[in-house]
Each structure stands twice: as C-alpha cells, then as structure tokens.
Amino acid sequence: MKKKIAAMIMALTMAAGMLSGCGTGGEEKSAGSAGTSADGGAHLNFGCYVYSTSFDPAAYQNASWQGMRWGITETLYKFNDDATLSPWLADSYEVSDDHKTWTFHIRDGVTFSNGNPCDAQAVADSLNRLFHVCESTEYSSTPKQYIDMASIEADTEANTVTIVTNVAYADLRGPLCFPFYTIIDVEGDTTDAEHPGGYSTSVIGTGPYVLDSFDELSKSGELVKNKNYWNGEVPYDSISMMFIEDDTTKAMALESGDIDLAENVTTISDLQKLEADDAFYVSKKTGVRAGFALVNFNGILANDALRQAVFMAVDGETLCDVTVGGMYTYGPGVIPSTLDYDSEKLENPYAYDQEAAIKLLDDNGIVDTDGDGIRELDGENINLQFDTYKNRCLSDFAEGIQSQLKAVGIGCTVNVLDSDTLWMQMQEGDYDLTNSNWITVGTGDPEAYLLNWYGNGGENFFTPDNTDATNYCSYDNEEFNELYDQFKTSFDEQERKDLVVQMEQVLIDDCAVLVHGYYNSTMISNASKVTGAEIPAFDYYWLTTDIKPAE
C-alpha cells in the first residue's frame, strides 16, 4: 500500500513540475523529498483538497480562496480566530460619519512577488479591475455581494485608497477580509485588455509564496519562496501542493511520509488513528463553518408538504454523530451554536420524525401508486437531484440523506461533482438539493452569509442577467426580507443579534435550508518535520509563515 501511495504522490508532483514557471524567475522547478527541495532548501509536501484550477479572484469564489489559502495573495485586513481584525496590507483607516466613505492607508514598503510596489495605486487598480471584469465578463465571482461599491480612488502622495460605498457599513474592514478582495498586480490594467482570460495561473500577489507551476490535470501545483516578501522570513524554499481527494488516502500519505502536512482528514477512523499517534500533531478547532444543503424553491421542493416531509425524514443527529463520526455538531440553525447568536432560543417544528413524515406525505396524496417503493407527485416518481462533492464529509451527508429519504418513499439521486461544477450548477439553479460548507461570519458577522436567503421580491435571485445577486435557491420570504433590511441598517450589536435569531427561526419554519451541522476543522502535521501548523477558525489562511520546518 505504501508503494501505491508513493506512486500516486510522485505522479502528482511530476505532473505539476512539467509546467513552466508561472511566478517570478521563470525557472522550471520540481518537488524534492519531504524536508528538502531539489536544490537543498527547505521543502514541504502539503496534501490538500484543490477547489479550483484558477487562482484569479475574479474568476470564481473558489479561485479567490485558493490564492489566499496557498499563501499567494493577501487582503487589506485579516481575521483573528476570535473574529477581531488585524491590519494586513493596510495599517490604518478613517471613516466618515455616514459610514459610506472609508480611507485606508496602505502599508509602506510592500511589494508584489515580482518586485512591483503594492502601493495605493496598485491596490485601487486591483479592486477596480475586480469589480469591472465581474460586471463585464462571464466570471462568476460576485464582489458586490459583500460591498456595494460606488468608487475606489488612490491618493498616491498620501498612499491611501478611498472607498465610497452606496450604503453604510458598520465596519468595512470585515468585508474587505473576504478572499474576493485579495490584492493582485494588474499593472494598471483594470479591464483585462492586456490580459485576455485573466490571471488563471499567473496571479501575482504579496503573500509569502509564489505560484511557480500548476497542472490542471492533476490539480496540483508548485510554490516557491517570495524573495520580496514584506512581512518577515519565509520558512520554505518550495512547497508541493498535492491534490488528494480521498481522506483515507490523505491519511495514509501522512503515515507513509509522502506528505508532511494535510488539511481536514474527515474520515473519523483515520483521524482517530492519527490523533493517537505521537508522530503527528492534530490541530482541531470548532470554527465558524456550517454544512447545509440549499433547497431549490424553483423546483419540486417548492411543494410545502414534500419539503417539510423531507426535513422530518432526515435524522441530523445520527448523520453528525455516526455517519461522519463527530466531525460535525448537529443543530437546525444556519449559524453555529458556538457563536454568540442565542441559538438556544431556536425551535424546530420539523425535527426528525419518520412516522410524521410518512403521515404528512400520505395526507397530502403524495403516495406510491405503482408499488415500486417511490412516491409520486403530479403523476411522476419523485427523484430529487442532490448535488455534492467529496470534501468535509459533504458527500457522506448526501448519501446518508439519500438512504433516509428512501425509507419514507422519496427517491433521490446523488450527483458527486467537482467543486467548480457544483458551483456553476448552483448558480444555474440546476439542482433540487446542493450542499456546501460555508464560513458563516466571513465578513465578521453573518450579514453577508444571510444574504443567500434574501429574496427581495426576486430581485436578489441569481440569473445570467443578474450576476450580482446572491440568492441561488429562489427563496423569497417577506418576513425574512424585512428582518434582513433592518439588520443591515442597524449598528446596534444587541439589536443585530436579536434579528439574527428571528431570521434563523423564519428559515427553520419555512424548511428553507437543510442544515447538516457545524464543522470541526483539522490540520495534521508530521511532528518531527513541521511546527506551527494550526488550523485557523477562519480557514482563509492555510499556508502562513507560522508553519515552519521543525528544529
């Protein structure tokens, strides 16, 4: 088995090394053995899930995350584990009385990895390019989801960037932490006129590492040290980022020594084995993520009785405790119970009750008339299309729910996709259920996250002609909309908390989103080779300069 793991890892690194350099220097690099690079420098092998074949923050949401997770790009501010903020590329700010004009001082002396200055003009150009191309191209990132931008201007003498928004924000620093707003070097090209196709694998950032090569087939890449890094010593000369989709394979690669570091081993037996072995350090943290399935209200699940029966047929506690072995903590609300949003006040009228689900279906004439075990609606067998992907136990939830639905006569087909395809089909509304695992307070509070269920009379439904919209499920509830409108204009902390509880209760009462539970993130390192590998609560940040070779 060890030979098989080693052969797989070698194939990935060789495929990645076949591409010419995408970063600085232009030299072809190749991965070395764990601990040392081919030229004798410090080297790290990182086994991880790869969510996108692009690193352009405008292209896909997953691409924006990937650039920051791989240590290539950075934002103006960043989150600490307790959701407080720290300066990053900006070091101070001023805000107008109406909270619509924000002026950020860009940290002096920062350069991109290619040596170009990351000054106020470069920051303004990067952000202007993001908003421009996301409006004028088929890119799927939605920067207006979190910032309703009016203008972005640089003062080159003061080295400041002034952002004017159309609406007031309690604290714009929080939204600017989101990976959409990573700063890349666009060299003054804010329309991609000189960069047709964007910066898929040619993104230049300010982070400690540089993307040197990436192979789309293996979805693996090579990173090299940013020799121009502004924020201290970069510990590794090179890093091999190895796409390993299967968690058991990831765990075995750690045990065999073929990788030094891995994120999110979610197979509970594998994780428990690693936790019991002193050769490995397991960083585990209840973070700010929730796993859930969006419900498409523009399909068969718009039928209230069917949707309510689906929710009552799903035993969430068993799925969390047994199916995924405690990697999630169950709860019906969309905000993790560990966050300070009074989840104990929530009530669930559609908690697991298989007999009640069967009775509800029978009472509403949703029955099996031909004896094939599947109930019919409007004369056709019910066959829910459930899109998922193999990460953070999402496909395990989908398959477990499929089995539980079958027990009450509801057909369900599980479609295991890659993350980019799932995202595109979600935007197109081509699903009945589609599950994801999202950060719930990605801008510092749940304002941006809850926007996913804000319908606004259909004006916030995502369509090809409305790509700035954020509602991918066609859910529209007048009470929720009114509560959200109050929430986004309130600067009072307690009032905002109370409104969150009310919005969560509306979603529960409507069976608007099938919550799986709240995710416990992990990062596992070879203790003899790596130190400082802690999983952050906000997992925007995987590779940091805190992760170093062990002494």
N, C-alpha and C positions, 0 to 999 in steps of 0.2 A: 504493500500500500504506500509506503514511504516513497518508493521509486515512482509510483504513479503521481503522487503529489509533486515531487520534484520535477518530473517531466512536464506537468501542466504549468508550473511556475516558470520553468525555463522557456516553454513555448510562448508564454505571455511576454516575458522580458525580451526575448529575441524579436518578437513581432514589433514591440514598441521601439526597440533600438534600430529597426530597419529604416525608420523615417529620419529625414534630415532635420537639423535643429530648427525649432520654432522660436527660440528665445534669443538671448544675446550670444555672441561668439560664433554662431553658425557652425560649430563643430558637431560631428556625429558622436553621440555618447552611447555607452552601453552599461547595463547594470553590472555591478560586481557582486561578490558574495556578501552575505549579511555581515555588516560591520565595516567593510572597506569597499571603496569603489574601485573601478578598473585601474585608476591611476594612484591608488593607495590612500585616498582621502576617506573621510567618514561617510558611510553609506547606510541607508535604511531601506528595508523592504516592507512596504505597507500594503496589507491585503484589505481591500475595501469594496463596497458596492459603488459602481460608477453610474450616475444617474443621467448623464448626457454625453454626447460626443462633441459638444460645443462648450466653449468657455466664455462666450460673448454674453455679457449681462443683458443685452437687448434681445437676444435670440429666444431664450427660454428661461423660465424661472429656475429650472434645474441647472442651467448653464451658469446663471449668476451665483448660485450657491456653490457650484463646483469650483469656480475660480477662487472663492474665499476659503473654502474648506481645504483646498490644496496649498494654501499659503501663497497664492499668486497675487491676489488683489486685496485691497483694504478699503474701508469706508471712513467717513469723517469722524464718526464716533463708534464705539463698540459697547456691548452689554457685558456687565459682570454677572456672575451666577445669580445674584440676588435681584437682577433686573435694574440695578442702578447703572449709570452711564459713565464711561471714561472717554476722555479725548483720544483721538487716534490721528487722523491726518489733519484735523482741525484742533486747535488748542484753546480757543475761547470763542464766545459768541455774545451778541446783543440781540434783543428782541423789542419790537415796537409795542406800544400799549395795546394795540388791537390784535396782537399775536399773528399778524399776517406778513410782517417784514422781518426777516432773520438774516443777520450779518455774521458770517463765520470768518475768523482769522485762520488762514491756512498755515500750518506749522512751517517755519522757515527751515531751509536746508534739505527738504525731502526731494529725492529724485526717483524717477521710474527706473526699472531694472536696466533699461538701455542708456541710462545716464541723462536723459532729458529731465529738466526740472518739473517737479509736481508743484507748481505754483498756482496762484488764484486763477490765472487764465486757463491753465490746463484742467483744473477742476471744473470750472464753468463750462469749458468745451466738452468735457466728458459727460456731464449731466445734460447739457443741451443736446448733444448727439443722442443720448439715450431716449429722451422724450421725443425728439424729432423722428428718428427712424422707427420707433414703436408706433407712431401715428401714420407714417407714410409707407411702411413696408408690411410684409406678412409676418414679421417677427411676432412672437406670442407673449413676450414679457409685457406686463401691464403696470408701468411705473406710476400712472395716475391712480392706481388702486390705493396707494398709501399717501401720495402727495398730490394735491390739486394745484398744480404749478401754474403761476401766471408769468413769471420771468426769472431768469438767472443771469446775473451780471457780475463781472470781475472788476475789481479796482486793483490794477497792477501795482500802483505805488504803495497802497496800504496792504497789499497781499491779502485782500478779503474777497469773499464771494457773498453777494446779497441775493437771497432767495425770497421772492414775493409770492405768496400763495393767494388763491381766490377765497379760501375760507380760513378761519382761525384754527390754530393748533395749540393744544395745551403745552406741548413740548416737541418741536420739530426734530430735535436730536434723535428721538426714538425711531421715527420712521426712516431717518437717514442711516440708521444702523442696518436696515434690511439690505440683503445682497444685491437687489436691483441697482442700488446706488453706489456700488463699488466704483472706484476711480481708475480708469484705464487711459493710456496715452493714445489719443486720437490725432495728435499732431495738427490740431486746428481744423480737422475735417469733421464738421458737425452733421454732415448729410450723407456720409459714406461715398461721396463722389469719387474719391481716390481709393476707396476700399470696398469695391463691389463684393457683396457676400459677407461683409462684416469681418469679425475677428475670431472666427470659429476656434482655430488653434494657434492664432498669432497674437493673442491678447498680451499686452504688456502692462503690468501693474507695479505696485510699490511694495509688495509683500516680500518675505524672506526668500522665496523660491521662484524660479523661472521655469515655465513650461518649455522643455527642450525638444520633446517629441511626443506624439500621441498617435496610436494606431486605432483606427475606428473599428477594425475587425475584432481585435481582442479587447477593445475598450480599456487599454492600459497605457500608461504614459511614463515618461522620464522627466524628473525635475532636477535642476541644478541650482547651486547656491547663487543668490543675487549678490554679486560682489559690490553693488552700490546700495545695499540695504541701509536705511537711515536709523534703525532702532536697535543697535547692538549687534553682537556677534551671531552669525548664522551657524548652527551647530553641524549641519550635514553638508558635505560637498555635493552629494547626489542622493536622490530618493527614487526608487522604483514604485510607482503606484500600480498595483496589480488588481485588476477586476476579478473578484471571486464572488460569484453569485450565491453559491450554496454555503450555508453556515457551517455545516459539518466539515466540508472541505476546507473552509477558513480555519476552523479549529485544528484540524489535522495538519494544516500547513504551519501553524504556530508550533505544534508539538514536534514536528519534524525539523524545525529550524529553518524552513524555507522562507518564512516571513518573520519579521521581528515585532510587528505591530498590526493590530486588527481592530476595526470598529464593529460594534454591535453583532456579536455572536448571539443569536437569539434561540438556538436550539437548546432547551433547558438542560438536557443531559450533557451536552458538550460544555456548556457554561459552568455547570456544577463541577465537572471534572477539572476544568482549568482553575476554578476557584480553590479547589482542594490541593492543587499542585504548587508548591513554593517556588517553582521555576518561573511562574507567571504572576504578574501583578494585574488584578482586575479592578478597574475603576468603574463603579456602578453608581448611577445617580437617578433619582426620581426628578425628572426635568419638567419641562413646560410643554410637552407634546401630548396630543390626543390622537388616537386612532379612531377612525369613523368611516362610515360609508355614506356618501351623498345619495340622496333619493331623487330620481328624476321625476319631477311633477308634470312633465310634458309627455308622460307615457302611461303604461298600465297602472303604475303605482299612484297615479292621481286618484284612483278609486279608494275612498277613505276606508271602507271595510277591509279591503285586501291589505292596504298598507298597515292598518292597525293590527291585523292578524299576523302579518309578517313580524312586527315588532314583538308581539306576545309569544311568538313561536321561537324566538331566539333567547337562549339561556346564556346571557352575557357573563355571569359569574363563572360558569363551568368553562366557557371559552377562555377566560382570563386565567383561571386557576389551574386548569387541567390541560386544555388544548395547547396553550402557549406557555404553560409551566410557570406562571407568575411573572412573565415579562411585562404584563400589563396589570393595572389595578382597575377593577370594574367601577363604573359609575355612569349614570344616564345623561349627565350634563355635558356640554361641549367644552367646558373649562375644567382642567384637572382639579381634583378635590384638594390637592396640596397648596394651591394658590389661594390667596385671601379674597375669595369671592362668595363666601357664605353658601357653599354647595349643600350644607346640611339642611337648608331651607327648601330644597327642591323636592317635589313629589312626582312619582312616576305612575300614572294611571294605566300604563301599558307595559308593566313589568312582566317578566316571563311567567306565562300561564298557558301551557299547551292545550289544556281542555277548553279554556276560554277562547283560545284562538280558533279551535275547531268549531266551537259553537257559533262564533261570530261569522265564520265563513258559511256554515250551514244556514244560519238565519238569513243571510243575505243572498242565498241562492247560488253561491259560488261552490259548486259541488262537482263530484266526479260522476258523470252520467254514463260513461262507457266502460268503467271498471278497470282502467289502465293505471290507476293509482294517482293520477294527476287531475286536479280540479280544473274546471273550465270557467272562463269569463267571456261573455258575449259569444258563446259557441266555440271558442278555441281554447286548447290547452294552455294553461299559464306556464310560461317558460321565461323566468326573469334572467336577463343578461347581467352577470356580475363581473365587472372588470376589476382586475387586481394585478399586483406584481410581487415578485419574490423579494421582499425586504421588510424588516421589522415585523415579521410574523403576519403580514397582511394577507398573503395567500392562504395561510393556515386559518385565519378568521373566515375568509371567503368559503373555503372548503367545509369548515365546521358549520357555518350558517347554511350552506347548501344541504348538508345532511339533516339539520334541524328542520329546515323548511320541507324537505321531503317527507318527514314524519307527520306533517299535517296536510300533505297532498299538494304542496306548491312546488312546481318544477323550477329548477334554477340551473343555469349553465355558467360555470366559472371560466372566464377567459383570462389566462395568465399572459400579460403583455410586458414589454419593457416600459420603463417609466415615461419616456418621451411619448410613446404611442398612447399610453393611458392618458397622459395629459392632453394630447390633441383630441382624443375621443371624448374626454370630459368636456372640453371646450365646445365640441360639436354637438353635445347632448346625445351622443350615440351610446347609451347605456340605460339600464334600469337602476342598478346599484354600481357604484365605483368607489373603492376605498383608498384611503390615503392616511398618512401620519404627518400631521402638521404641527408646527410650533403655534401655540395659541396666543402668545403675547409677543409676537415677533417684532412689534414696534414699541414694546414697553408696557402695553396694556392690550386688551382684546378688541380694540376698536376696529383695526384692520381685519382681524380674523372674523368677527361677527358680520362684517360687510358681505361675506359669502352668502348670507341668507337674507340680505336686504334686497327686496324686490323693487320697491319704489314704483309700483304700478306697472312693472315690466320694463321700466327704463334702465334698470341695472341688470337685465338679462344679457348674458354674453351671446353675441351673434357675430357673423362675419362683418356686419356693418356697425357693430357696437363693441369693438375690441377693447375699449377701456373699461367695460363693465366687469364685474367680479362675481356675479351670481351665475353659477354653472348648472343649477338644478331647477331653474324656473319656479322657485318657491317665492310666493308673494303673500304676505300676511299683513293686513293693515295695522293691527295692533303692534306687531314686531317693528314695522316700519316707523311708527310714531315713537316707540320707545327708543329706537336707534337714533332718530333725529334729535331727540332730547339728549341722548348720551353724547353724541359727537359735538354738541354745542355747550356741554356742561364742563366747567373746570373744577367743580367741587368733588373731592375724592369720594366722600361717602355717598353722594347722590349717584355718581357713576357706578359705584359698587352695587347699589340697590337696583339700578337699571339693568345691570348685567344679570342679576338673579332673575328679574322679571323676563328678560329676553330669553334666557335659558329655559324658563318654565313654558313660555309660548312654544318654543321648538319641541319640547318634550310632549306637550299636549297635542301638538299637530303631527307627531311622528315625522318630523321634518328631516331628521338626520339620525342614522342608526349608529350610535356611539359604541365603539368596541371597548375602550378604556383608556387609561393613562400610562404612557410608556416609560419604562425604566431603561435608560440608555447605558451602554457599556463601551469601554475601550480596554483592550487586553494587550499587554506588552510582555516581551521576554525580559524578565527581571535582571538577567545578567548582561543584557546588551543595551537596554533602554531605560531611561529615567525621566520622570516628569510627565508621563502620559496620563493625563486626567481628562475624562470626558466632561465637557462643559455643559451646563444646564441649557444654554443656547448653543446648539450644535452647528452654528455657522462656522465655528472655528475648530478645525481638526488639527492641521499642522501649524504649530506655533514654535517659536524659538525656545519655549519651555521644554519641549521634547528633545532630549539630548542623548548622546551615547553614554552609557553607564561608565563610571570611572573604573 
